Amino acid sequence: MALVRTIVWFCYFFGALIAFLPAMFRAKKMRLANDPNASKYIQKCVEMWAGTLMKIAGVTVTVEGRENIPKDTAVMFTPNHQGNYDIPLMLLYLDRPHGLVAKAETKKIPFVNTWMTLLNCVFLDRSNPRKAMEAMRDAEALLKHGESMVVFPEGTRSRGDHMNEFKSGAFKMACKAKVPVVPVAIDGSYRVMEANGGLMKPAHIRLIILPPIETASLDRVGQRALPELVAQQIAKAKAKA
């Protein structure tokens, strides 16, 4: 059953991207024309695609704390990173889809890269320090322009229940842009794929959106302590039954 589910999932993943080509071209035209309805149209398409992927995989999600997302300012969402399903989780279960700081390799996936660009995603090449810094500056500029961003501070999937070290890059961006950091605890996403050797199995995921942490008034000591503080808050939220 897991093998069949996985085959169906990948068939839809790529088949839907092809079927959505007319929508993608329309979205690009709307963006170029500065159409005020572009964001809502892109959101509708992305949610339809990602939501169907979740249903095929048999994933159910409980969301707590959505009221903690500030409504009048851009924010930096900083979730822990357990598995591949963290990306559709971020697209579907926050207040709306937001741009992500993603690995540069993602830019090589046809059609996916276009949709990500339309969502204001930034591609980070860790193998090239100069390009990595440029990507960080791009993300910071988007934050200053009022666009919320999602960054996984661990940098890569933990593939389990544990968390890797939270790196400081995301928090430096938030501090420079003077936007709040919103920690997000993801509990159980690795059970969908990573725990099954890459095959899809139904799983329940808890998503806990924690209260925002203001960065505008933080001194250097507070800024340096931010990664560990957020990691501790996420670990505590995950530990609660």
Backbone bond lengths (Angstrom), bond angles and torsions (degrees), N, CA, C in turn:
res aa  C-N    CA-C-N  psi(-1)  N-CA   C-N-CA  omega(-1)  CA-C   N-CA-C  phi
1 M - - - 1.462 - - 1.530 111.70 -
2 A 1.346 116.03 -41.49 1.463 119.58 -179.71 1.525 110.98 -62.86
3 L 1.345 116.72 -38.97 1.462 120.79 179.89 1.526 110.56 -65.53
4 V 1.340 116.90 -44.84 1.466 121.14 179.69 1.530 110.05 -62.42
5 R 1.340 116.31 -44.15 1.453 121.10 179.49 1.530 110.35 -60.03
6 T 1.329 116.13 -41.20 1.458 120.56 -178.87 1.527 111.74 -66.58
7 I 1.334 116.82 -41.15 1.466 121.07 178.76 1.530 110.31 -63.46
8 V 1.330 115.63 -45.36 1.465 120.19 178.95 1.528 110.07 -61.51
9 W 1.328 116.56 -40.86 1.464 121.69 -179.16 1.526 110.67 -60.16
10 F 1.331 116.61 -48.55 1.466 119.69 -177.79 1.535 111.26 -69.40
11 C 1.333 116.96 -34.22 1.466 119.41 176.44 1.522 110.19 -62.30
12 Y 1.331 116.29 -43.03 1.466 119.10 177.93 1.521 110.59 -68.37
13 F 1.328 117.13 -41.92 1.469 121.63 -178.08 1.524 110.40 -50.76
14 F 1.332 116.69 -52.41 1.462 120.02 -176.60 1.532 111.80 -83.70
15 G 1.343 117.14 -36.33 1.465 120.21 -179.63 1.515 112.16 -63.46
16 A 1.330 115.87 -41.12 1.461 119.76 -180.00 1.527 111.26 -67.58
17 L 1.328 116.59 -35.68 1.466 118.94 178.04 1.524 111.10 -61.14
18 I 1.334 115.97 -38.10 1.471 119.92 177.29 1.525 110.12 -70.30
19 A 1.344 116.17 -43.94 1.461 120.22 -179.81 1.535 111.49 -62.65
20 F 1.341 115.94 -28.86 1.456 120.98 -177.75 1.535 112.42 -87.47
21 L 1.329 117.96 5.96 1.464 119.18 -179.01 1.536 113.30 -56.92
22 P 1.336 118.99 -45.66 1.472 117.40 177.33 1.530 112.33 -59.00
23 A 1.328 116.65 -38.98 1.466 120.60 178.11 1.525 110.72 -65.74
24 M 1.323 115.74 -37.01 1.462 119.87 179.86 1.531 110.85 -65.44
25 F 1.322 116.47 -44.63 1.471 120.01 178.77 1.535 110.65 -64.16
26 R 1.324 115.92 -37.99 1.471 119.51 178.26 1.531 110.10 -65.04
27 A 1.327 116.12 -42.27 1.465 120.60 -179.89 1.523 110.82 -63.05
28 K 1.342 116.82 -39.88 1.469 120.20 178.34 1.525 110.74 -62.98
29 K 1.336 116.48 -43.52 1.465 120.13 178.92 1.526 110.72 -62.60
30 M 1.323 116.17 -40.60 1.464 120.36 -179.90 1.525 110.67 -64.12
31 R 1.338 116.74 -41.25 1.462 120.49 178.09 1.532 110.95 -63.85
32 L 1.332 116.43 -45.25 1.460 120.44 -178.84 1.522 111.82 -63.72
33 A 1.340 115.84 -32.17 1.456 120.63 -179.00 1.533 111.92 -87.75
34 N 1.346 116.18 3.44 1.476 121.02 -177.36 1.522 111.93 55.34
35 D 1.331 115.50 36.74 1.461 121.64 178.43 1.533 108.93 -64.29
36 P 1.333 118.81 125.51 1.468 120.58 -178.92 1.522 113.98 -64.56
37 N 1.337 116.87 -15.90 1.470 120.84 179.14 1.521 112.87 -92.62
38 A 1.336 117.21 1.42 1.467 120.44 -175.39 1.529 111.81 -60.85
39 S 1.317 116.98 -46.91 1.465 120.29 -176.21 1.525 111.68 -61.01
40 K 1.339 116.92 -42.89 1.463 120.02 179.95 1.523 111.35 -66.05
41 Y 1.333 115.73 -37.29 1.466 119.16 179.40 1.531 110.64 -67.12
42 I 1.315 116.69 -44.48 1.470 121.21 178.37 1.521 110.18 -63.05
43 Q 1.330 116.38 -42.55 1.467 120.77 178.14 1.527 111.09 -58.35
44 K 1.319 116.90 -44.92 1.465 121.30 -179.66 1.525 111.34 -60.20
45 C 1.324 116.91 -45.16 1.468 121.24 -179.08 1.524 111.45 -65.68
46 V 1.325 116.18 -46.36 1.468 120.72 -177.72 1.525 110.59 -64.37
47 E 1.319 117.07 -42.67 1.470 120.18 -179.47 1.527 111.29 -66.18
48 M 1.318 117.38 -36.65 1.463 120.67 178.65 1.531 110.22 -64.05
49 W 1.337 116.00 -45.63 1.468 121.36 -178.80 1.525 111.16 -66.07
50 A 1.329 116.65 -52.40 1.460 120.70 -176.99 1.525 111.48 -66.77
51 G 1.345 116.80 -37.28 1.459 120.05 -179.70 1.524 112.06 -64.20
52 T 1.323 117.02 -38.45 1.468 120.41 178.27 1.527 110.77 -67.41
53 L 1.317 117.13 -38.23 1.472 120.34 176.57 1.523 111.02 -60.13
54 M 1.329 116.59 -40.49 1.460 120.42 178.46 1.525 111.15 -64.87
55 K 1.334 116.76 -40.91 1.463 120.42 -179.51 1.525 111.58 -66.12
56 I 1.332 116.00 -41.94 1.469 119.24 179.17 1.518 110.85 -61.21
57 A 1.319 116.80 -39.09 1.460 121.16 -179.75 1.523 112.45 -75.18
58 G 1.333 117.67 -12.52 1.457 120.43 -179.32 1.516 113.47 77.15
59 V 1.333 116.41 27.08 1.463 121.20 -177.29 1.528 110.45 -85.36
60 T 1.318 115.97 133.97 1.462 121.66 171.21 1.527 108.12 -117.11
61 V 1.323 115.54 149.29 1.467 120.13 -173.80 1.523 110.57 -135.26
62 T 1.326 115.66 135.34 1.462 122.62 169.65 1.514 108.05 -109.54
63 V 1.323 116.89 126.15 1.465 121.54 -178.16 1.530 109.54 -112.15
64 E 1.316 115.60 131.11 1.462 121.44 176.22 1.525 108.76 -123.65
65 G 1.327 116.29 142.32 1.457 120.90 170.34 1.505 116.90 84.24
66 R 1.324 118.29 18.13 1.462 118.46 179.78 1.535 111.78 -60.13
67 E 1.331 115.76 -25.03 1.468 120.06 178.53 1.528 112.15 -67.59
68 N 1.337 117.72 -12.03 1.464 121.26 179.23 1.525 113.30 -78.97
69 I 1.321 117.62 -8.42 1.467 120.25 -179.27 1.531 109.10 -78.67
70 P 1.330 118.31 119.26 1.472 120.15 178.19 1.527 111.45 -60.21
71 K 1.301 115.97 141.40 1.464 120.42 -176.48 1.522 113.10 -98.68
72 D 1.326 117.56 -11.96 1.461 119.32 -171.97 1.524 113.85 -116.67
73 T 1.318 117.16 15.50 1.461 119.74 -179.12 1.520 110.72 -155.70
74 A 1.318 116.38 155.06 1.465 120.24 171.43 1.522 108.88 -69.39
75 V 1.327 117.06 151.00 1.457 121.39 178.30 1.525 109.71 -137.37
76 M 1.321 114.70 162.59 1.457 121.55 172.08 1.529 107.95 -106.40
77 F 1.336 116.79 111.03 1.456 121.28 175.62 1.530 108.14 -82.28
78 T 1.336 116.55 130.89 1.466 120.21 -176.87 1.529 110.27 -127.22
79 P 1.339 117.93 79.33 1.470 120.95 179.52 1.522 112.39 -82.73
80 N 1.337 115.83 154.66 1.462 119.27 166.12 1.528 108.27 -71.39
81 H 1.313 117.22 166.28 1.475 120.69 -168.70 1.522 110.18 -131.89
82 Q 1.353 115.90 97.36 1.460 120.78 -177.21 1.521 113.66 -93.89
83 G 1.341 117.43 -31.94 1.457 117.96 -174.07 1.516 112.90 -166.48
84 N 1.337 115.15 -178.39 1.466 121.07 -177.82 1.522 112.74 -62.22
85 Y 1.329 117.10 -28.17 1.457 119.87 -176.95 1.522 113.27 -74.92
86 D 1.321 117.10 -4.60 1.463 119.10 177.38 1.531 111.66 -63.89
87 I 1.328 117.10 -30.68 1.471 119.43 -178.46 1.528 111.36 -69.01
88 P 1.359 120.18 -52.14 1.464 117.39 175.17 1.524 113.18 -61.38
89 L 1.328 117.47 -30.10 1.466 119.79 175.19 1.521 110.63 -59.43
90 M 1.326 116.46 -46.18 1.461 120.49 -179.51 1.526 111.68 -67.38
91 L 1.322 117.30 -31.44 1.461 120.40 179.95 1.523 112.27 -73.93
92 L 1.341 116.60 -29.46 1.461 120.45 -170.52 1.524 115.26 -102.61
93 Y 1.321 117.80 -29.92 1.463 118.49 -164.50 1.530 115.44 -117.78
94 L 1.320 117.99 7.88 1.455 119.82 167.24 1.530 106.66 -86.44
95 D 1.316 118.76 -160.80 1.459 119.35 177.81 1.522 111.81 -68.58
96 R 1.344 116.26 -29.89 1.462 123.27 176.90 1.528 106.98 -170.50
97 P 1.344 118.61 169.88 1.468 118.85 177.02 1.524 111.53 -65.92
98 H 1.326 116.68 139.18 1.465 122.20 177.61 1.527 109.03 -127.96
99 G 1.328 115.76 163.07 1.450 120.43 176.50 1.525 111.09 -65.82
100 L 1.321 115.50 146.72 1.451 121.40 177.34 1.524 110.38 -114.56
101 V 1.305 116.22 150.67 1.457 120.69 166.26 1.516 105.61 -89.36
102 A 1.334 116.47 108.65 1.465 122.39 -170.66 1.528 111.23 -116.74
103 K 1.324 115.05 161.26 1.459 120.61 176.72 1.525 110.42 -62.36
104 A 1.326 116.06 145.45 1.467 120.82 -178.87 1.531 111.28 -60.59
105 E 1.333 117.16 -28.41 1.465 120.59 -179.67 1.529 111.82 -59.81
106 T 1.332 116.18 -29.15 1.462 120.72 -179.23 1.515 111.24 -62.88
107 K 1.311 116.52 -27.32 1.460 121.31 -178.20 1.528 111.85 -67.65
108 K 1.332 116.93 -14.75 1.462 121.28 -178.65 1.527 112.68 -86.11
109 I 1.344 118.07 -7.97 1.466 120.81 -177.46 1.532 108.71 -84.66
110 P 1.342 117.57 115.24 1.468 120.03 -177.20 1.527 112.12 -56.49
111 F 1.313 116.68 142.07 1.463 126.19 178.20 1.530 112.68 71.24
112 V 1.332 117.03 -43.34 1.467 119.63 176.87 1.524 109.05 -59.79
113 N 1.353 115.73 -43.08 1.463 119.18 -178.49 1.535 111.74 -61.54
114 T 1.344 116.94 -35.64 1.462 119.93 179.50 1.523 111.18 -67.77
115 W 1.333 116.34 -46.39 1.466 119.71 178.24 1.523 110.59 -61.12
116 M 1.335 117.12 -39.32 1.463 119.94 179.46 1.527 111.03 -65.29
117 T 1.328 116.62 -39.61 1.463 119.96 176.67 1.519 110.92 -63.24
118 L 1.335 116.48 -39.45 1.460 120.62 178.12 1.526 111.46 -64.36
119 L 1.334 116.34 -26.76 1.469 121.53 178.31 1.529 111.96 -86.62
120 N 1.317 117.23 3.76 1.466 122.68 -177.54 1.529 112.66 69.00
121 C 1.319 116.61 33.47 1.459 120.16 174.79 1.531 109.59 -72.91
122 V 1.319 116.06 154.10 1.461 123.10 178.29 1.526 107.47 -120.55
123 F 1.324 116.24 135.04 1.468 121.05 -176.47 1.522 110.09 -102.37
124 L 1.320 115.35 122.95 1.463 121.63 -173.08 1.523 110.73 -106.61
125 D 1.330 116.53 118.96 1.468 122.65 178.38 1.532 108.64 -100.47
126 R 1.330 116.51 98.04 1.470 120.58 -176.39 1.525 112.57 -70.44
127 S 1.340 116.81 -17.28 1.465 119.64 -178.96 1.521 112.00 -80.06
128 N 1.327 116.27 -10.96 1.467 121.54 -178.63 1.526 108.77 -126.69
129 P 1.340 117.52 99.25 1.478 120.58 -175.96 1.527 113.65 -55.28
130 R 1.335 117.44 -38.30 1.468 119.79 -178.77 1.526 110.37 -65.59
131 K 1.338 116.66 -46.95 1.462 119.98 179.79 1.531 110.90 -67.61
132 A 1.315 116.88 -33.65 1.463 120.61 177.98 1.527 110.13 -63.18
133 M 1.333 116.66 -41.87 1.461 120.78 178.57 1.524 110.88 -65.68
134 E 1.340 116.63 -38.63 1.463 120.73 177.82 1.533 110.49 -62.07
135 A 1.339 115.88 -41.84 1.463 120.50 179.36 1.521 110.73 -64.07
136 M 1.328 116.73 -41.00 1.459 120.86 178.78 1.530 110.58 -63.31
137 R 1.324 116.07 -39.69 1.469 119.57 178.24 1.532 110.97 -67.09
138 D 1.339 116.44 -36.31 1.463 120.00 177.30 1.530 110.74 -63.09
139 A 1.323 115.90 -43.70 1.461 120.35 179.02 1.525 110.81 -64.59
140 E 1.323 116.01 -40.93 1.465 120.55 178.12 1.537 110.67 -62.26
141 A 1.327 116.36 -39.94 1.466 120.58 179.36 1.529 111.07 -64.66
142 L 1.326 116.46 -38.96 1.461 120.03 178.06 1.527 110.73 -64.22
143 L 1.321 116.46 -40.88 1.466 120.36 177.54 1.524 110.59 -61.13
144 K 1.324 116.01 -44.97 1.465 120.29 -179.97 1.531 111.55 -65.28
145 H 1.342 114.92 -26.27 1.464 120.14 -179.60 1.530 111.70 -83.90
146 G 1.335 116.45 -2.39 1.458 120.27 177.77 1.506 115.71 99.28
147 E 1.344 117.02 11.67 1.461 121.26 179.50 1.523 110.23 -100.24
148 S 1.323 117.10 119.42 1.467 120.39 176.28 1.522 110.14 -68.87
149 M 1.334 116.26 150.63 1.453 122.21 -178.54 1.523 110.30 -131.22
150 V 1.328 115.72 155.30 1.463 122.53 175.06 1.520 108.37 -115.50
151 V 1.333 116.20 125.81 1.458 121.00 177.85 1.531 108.50 -131.46
152 F 1.329 116.46 132.18 1.462 121.03 174.75 1.527 107.64 -90.73
153 P 1.329 118.32 104.64 1.476 120.03 -173.57 1.526 114.30 -63.96
154 E 1.333 117.80 -21.61 1.467 119.33 177.49 1.526 111.62 -70.10
155 G 1.320 115.90 -24.12 1.456 119.84 177.36 1.509 114.49 86.12
156 T 1.325 117.95 -25.87 1.458 121.91 179.71 1.518 108.59 -152.94
157 R 1.326 116.24 165.05 1.466 120.23 -177.62 1.522 111.71 -69.23
158 S 1.313 116.27 141.28 1.470 120.07 173.90 1.523 110.32 -80.78
159 R 1.343 116.60 -22.17 1.470 123.84 -179.98 1.529 112.45 62.07
160 G 1.322 116.37 20.65 1.461 120.24 179.46 1.509 110.57 -167.66
161 D 1.328 115.61 -165.44 1.457 120.70 -176.03 1.526 112.99 -80.73
162 H 1.334 117.31 -17.50 1.461 120.31 -178.27 1.533 110.37 -79.63
163 M 1.325 116.17 168.75 1.459 120.95 177.23 1.523 109.67 -120.75
164 N 1.331 116.07 141.35 1.455 121.12 172.70 1.527 109.41 -83.47
165 E 1.302 116.13 174.12 1.462 120.80 179.89 1.525 110.77 -61.41
166 F 1.318 116.53 137.20 1.453 121.56 175.89 1.533 108.46 -84.29
167 K 1.336 115.41 119.60 1.461 120.24 -179.43 1.529 110.06 -81.82
168 S 1.314 115.70 160.47 1.468 120.52 -169.65 1.527 114.41 -85.97
169 G 1.350 118.41 -14.31 1.464 121.01 -172.09 1.517 114.60 -53.84
170 A 1.336 117.16 -47.69 1.460 120.97 -178.18 1.517 111.13 -61.21
171 F 1.308 115.76 -39.26 1.460 120.29 -175.87 1.530 111.41 -74.20
172 K 1.330 116.49 -32.26 1.460 119.71 174.95 1.525 110.29 -63.59
173 M 1.347 115.93 -40.86 1.463 119.86 177.94 1.520 110.84 -61.15
174 A 1.327 116.24 -45.93 1.459 120.47 -179.32 1.522 111.27 -62.46
175 C 1.335 116.81 -41.37 1.465 120.80 -179.43 1.521 111.45 -66.95
176 K 1.339 116.88 -41.11 1.462 119.97 179.47 1.524 111.05 -66.60
177 A 1.329 116.08 -37.15 1.463 120.13 179.12 1.523 112.06 -82.73
178 K 1.339 116.11 -10.46 1.472 122.89 179.63 1.524 112.11 58.59
179 V 1.338 114.66 43.95 1.464 120.11 176.67 1.528 109.46 -112.92
180 P 1.325 118.17 154.25 1.461 120.53 179.36 1.529 112.12 -66.74
181 V 1.315 115.31 149.50 1.461 122.64 171.88 1.528 107.47 -98.15
182 V 1.334 116.90 129.15 1.462 121.44 177.69 1.524 108.62 -114.18
183 P 1.339 118.03 103.08 1.470 120.28 177.86 1.526 110.41 -67.65
184 V 1.328 116.49 142.90 1.463 121.81 177.92 1.526 108.24 -131.73
185 A 1.325 115.85 122.55 1.466 120.79 179.41 1.527 109.63 -95.19
186 I 1.327 116.09 123.72 1.466 122.31 176.11 1.518 108.07 -108.05
187 D 1.312 116.12 124.70 1.463 121.02 -175.71 1.519 110.36 -127.73
188 G 1.337 116.69 105.30 1.460 121.05 172.59 1.508 117.03 109.30
189 S 1.335 119.41 0.79 1.471 119.65 -176.54 1.532 112.40 -67.21
190 Y 1.330 117.22 -27.06 1.472 120.08 -179.84 1.527 112.22 -65.66
191 R 1.328 116.88 -19.24 1.466 120.20 -178.53 1.519 112.60 -72.24
192 V 1.343 117.43 -16.38 1.465 120.53 -179.14 1.530 110.98 -73.31
193 M 1.333 118.26 -44.90 1.467 122.09 -176.74 1.520 113.58 -126.40
194 E 1.318 115.79 -56.54 1.472 120.62 -169.37 1.517 112.91 -59.67
195 A 1.333 118.09 -32.49 1.467 120.94 -179.28 1.528 112.32 -79.42
196 N 1.351 116.14 -5.68 1.469 120.29 -174.62 1.525 112.39 -121.07
197 G 1.316 116.87 25.04 1.464 119.81 179.77 1.510 113.41 65.20
198 G 1.334 117.92 26.88 1.460 121.20 178.00 1.508 114.47 94.31
199 L 1.343 118.41 -6.23 1.464 121.32 176.28 1.524 109.69 -85.85
200 M 1.330 115.49 150.63 1.469 120.60 -178.34 1.521 110.81 -85.50
201 K 1.320 115.59 130.63 1.461 121.32 172.91 1.531 108.74 -135.94
202 P 1.330 116.86 143.52 1.464 119.35 178.85 1.530 110.96 -58.00
203 A 1.321 115.73 143.84 1.461 121.01 178.99 1.520 108.84 -156.59
204 H 1.333 114.41 156.81 1.462 119.67 174.96 1.519 108.59 -105.01
205 I 1.327 115.90 136.11 1.467 121.47 -177.60 1.520 108.97 -121.54
206 R 1.318 115.60 136.57 1.465 121.13 172.31 1.521 108.51 -101.45
207 L 1.337 115.53 134.06 1.460 121.81 176.89 1.531 107.32 -123.66
208 I 1.330 115.51 117.64 1.461 119.83 -177.34 1.522 108.80 -117.15
209 I 1.330 116.18 115.03 1.465 122.20 179.25 1.521 107.73 -94.11
210 L 1.316 116.59 117.06 1.456 122.18 -173.11 1.529 111.49 -92.51
211 P 1.332 117.78 162.38 1.465 120.75 -179.65 1.526 112.16 -58.57
212 P 1.325 117.27 146.71 1.469 121.05 -178.79 1.521 112.18 -67.87
213 I 1.318 115.20 150.57 1.464 122.40 175.15 1.520 107.62 -112.35
214 E 1.311 117.29 118.07 1.457 121.07 -179.85 1.533 110.21 -71.03
215 T 1.320 115.99 139.05 1.467 120.17 -178.89 1.529 112.72 -112.67
216 A 1.326 117.59 -17.74 1.469 121.06 -171.96 1.525 112.96 -59.04
217 S 1.331 116.51 -33.12 1.467 119.97 -175.80 1.525 113.46 -103.28
218 L 1.321 117.13 5.95 1.466 119.68 -178.33 1.524 111.15 -72.63
219 D 1.336 116.79 136.04 1.459 120.32 172.71 1.523 108.78 -83.91
220 R 1.321 117.46 -177.97 1.465 120.39 -175.68 1.519 112.12 -63.27
221 V 1.319 116.57 -36.96 1.465 120.17 178.59 1.525 109.88 -63.33
222 G 1.320 116.10 -44.38 1.457 120.31 178.68 1.511 112.82 -64.63
223 Q 1.329 116.20 -38.14 1.465 120.18 178.61 1.525 111.12 -65.20
224 R 1.346 116.41 -42.36 1.467 119.63 179.86 1.526 111.71 -66.49
225 A 1.334 116.87 -29.43 1.464 120.94 -177.91 1.526 112.73 -82.63
226 L 1.331 116.54 -10.91 1.462 121.02 -172.59 1.536 114.26 -60.50
227 P 1.335 120.84 -46.43 1.465 119.37 -179.88 1.529 113.18 -57.39
228 E 1.322 116.82 -44.99 1.461 120.12 -179.27 1.527 111.40 -68.59
229 L 1.340 116.46 -38.20 1.463 120.62 177.84 1.518 111.05 -60.28
230 V 1.333 116.68 -46.86 1.468 120.97 -179.47 1.530 110.47 -65.37
231 A 1.325 117.62 -42.05 1.468 121.15 178.41 1.527 110.36 -59.61
232 Q 1.322 116.89 -42.46 1.464 121.01 179.63 1.523 111.58 -64.95
233 Q 1.332 116.50 -41.64 1.460 119.88 179.48 1.527 111.30 -64.09
234 I 1.330 116.63 -41.28 1.467 120.38 179.28 1.529 110.50 -66.42
235 A 1.331 116.91 -44.17 1.465 120.59 179.21 1.526 110.66 -60.08
236 K 1.310 116.95 -41.32 1.478 121.37 179.11 1.518 111.44 -64.98
237 A 1.348 116.91 -41.29 1.469 120.59 179.29 1.520 111.34 -66.34
238 K 1.326 117.43 -39.61 1.464 121.63 179.19 1.515 111.46 -65.90
239 A 1.332 116.62 -32.39 1.466 120.95 -175.70 1.515 112.46 -74.05
240 K 1.341 116.78 -19.76 1.465 119.56 -179.22 1.516 109.67 -74.92
241 A 1.336 115.71 135.05 1.474 120.64 -179.06 1.527 109.81 -70.86
